[in-house]
Amino acid sequence: MHSNRLGWILLAPTLVVLFFFGVLPFVYVVYVAFHNWNPFAANPDMVFNWADNFRKVVFDAQFLASLGVTLAFVFFAVLSELILGYFLAQAFMKEFPGKAFFRTIHTLPLIMAPIIVGSVWKLMMT
């Protein structure tokens, strides 16, 4: 029982920080999203307007055009990545001269990020 209480005591500061910097801003954003509010107006009163803000966005022509462009970009980007990944995987399954070099070059970006982060932390802690 004692170790359980100690765990909650040690976890409490993190939970408080997460509440103030995560939960409260989220609740405030949801509150503001359902109000008509201009903070730069002479009289910045918040008027509750249900979902009118969302209705305006969903039926806006510019938003719909942007959504179409975004969906097309996502479709073609994912499709091209899948095709390229498939053919690279097929190529790396076969034996060819320089296979180890190309596999290393392909894997290098995955390895570099943790190495750099670890090096930066090591520099900060020394």
JOSULZI-V811308 format. One record per residue. N is the residue number from 0. RES is the residue in one small letter. SS is DSSP state (helix for helix, strand for strand, loop for the rest). PHI is phi in degrees with one decimal (999 if undefined). NEAR is the number of other C-alpha atoms within 8 Angstrom. Layout:
n	res	ss	phi	near
N	RES	SS	PHI	NEAR
N	RES	SS	PHI	NEAR
//
This chain:
n	res	ss	phi	near
0	m	loop	999	4
1	h	helix	-63.9	5
2	s	helix	-67.4	6
3	n	helix	-66.0	7
4	r	helix	-65.6	8
5	l	helix	-62.4	8
6	g	helix	-61.3	8
7	w	helix	-67.7	8
8	i	helix	-65.1	8
9	l	helix	-70.9	7
10	l	helix	-83.4	8
11	a	helix	-56.9	8
12	p	helix	-59.8	8
13	t	helix	-65.2	7
14	l	helix	-64.7	8
15	v	helix	-65.1	8
16	v	helix	-62.9	9
17	l	helix	-62.2	9
18	f	helix	-64.9	9
19	f	helix	-73.6	9
20	f	helix	-103.1	8
21	g	helix	-122.8	9
22	v	helix	-73.7	9
23	l	helix	-61.2	9
24	p	helix	-61.3	9
25	f	helix	-63.6	8
26	v	helix	-62.9	8
27	y	helix	-65.2	8
28	v	helix	-64.2	8
29	v	helix	-64.6	8
30	y	helix	-60.9	8
31	v	helix	-67.6	9
32	a	helix	-62.6	8
33	f	loop	-98.3	12
34	h	strand	-126.7	12
35	n	strand	-93.5	11
36	w	loop	-147.0	9
37	n	loop	-121.0	8
38	p	loop	-67.4	5
39	f	loop	-97.1	5
40	a	loop	-75.5	6
41	a	loop	-64.4	4
42	n	loop	-124.1	4
43	p	loop	-81.6	9
44	d	loop	-79.3	6
45	m	loop	-97.2	8
46	v	strand	-111.3	7
47	f	strand	-68.2	7
48	n	loop	-133.4	9
49	w	loop	50.9	7
50	a	loop	-110.5	7
51	d	helix	-61.2	8
52	n	helix	-60.4	12
53	f	helix	-70.8	7
54	r	helix	-62.5	8
55	k	helix	-62.0	8
56	v	helix	-68.8	8
57	v	helix	-65.3	8
58	f	loop	-97.6	8
59	d	loop	-78.5	8
60	a	helix	-64.0	6
61	q	helix	-65.6	6
62	f	helix	-63.6	10
63	l	helix	-64.4	10
64	a	helix	-65.0	8
65	s	helix	-64.4	8
66	l	helix	-63.8	8
67	g	helix	-62.6	8
68	v	helix	-64.0	8
69	t	helix	-63.1	8
70	l	helix	-64.8	8
71	a	helix	-64.4	8
72	f	helix	-61.4	8
73	v	helix	-61.7	8
74	f	helix	-59.0	8
75	f	helix	-71.0	8
76	a	helix	-66.5	8
77	v	helix	-66.1	8
78	l	helix	-61.5	8
79	s	helix	-66.6	8
80	e	helix	-66.5	8
81	l	helix	-64.5	8
82	i	helix	-65.1	8
83	l	helix	-62.3	8
84	g	helix	-62.2	8
85	y	helix	-62.4	8
86	f	helix	-69.6	8
87	l	helix	-65.5	8
88	a	helix	-63.2	8
89	q	helix	-63.7	8
90	a	helix	-67.7	7
91	f	helix	-74.8	9
92	m	helix	-78.0	6
93	k	loop	-92.3	6
94	e	loop	-85.4	6
95	f	loop	-155.7	5
96	p	loop	-64.4	4
97	g	loop	86.3	6
98	k	helix	-60.0	9
99	a	helix	-63.9	6
100	f	helix	-63.9	7
101	f	helix	-67.0	8
102	r	helix	-66.0	9
103	t	helix	-65.5	8
104	i	helix	-61.3	8
105	h	helix	-70.1	7
106	t	helix	-88.2	8
107	l	helix	-54.1	8
108	p	helix	-61.6	8
109	l	helix	-69.2	7
110	i	helix	-86.6	8
111	m	helix	-67.7	8
112	a	helix	-60.0	8
113	p	helix	-63.8	8
114	i	helix	-65.3	8
115	i	helix	-66.0	8
116	v	helix	-61.9	8
117	g	helix	-62.3	8
118	s	helix	-65.5	8
119	v	helix	-64.1	8
120	w	helix	-63.5	8
121	k	helix	-63.0	8
122	l	helix	-64.0	7
123	m	helix	-70.7	6
124	m	helix	-89.1	5
125	t	loop	-103.4	4
//
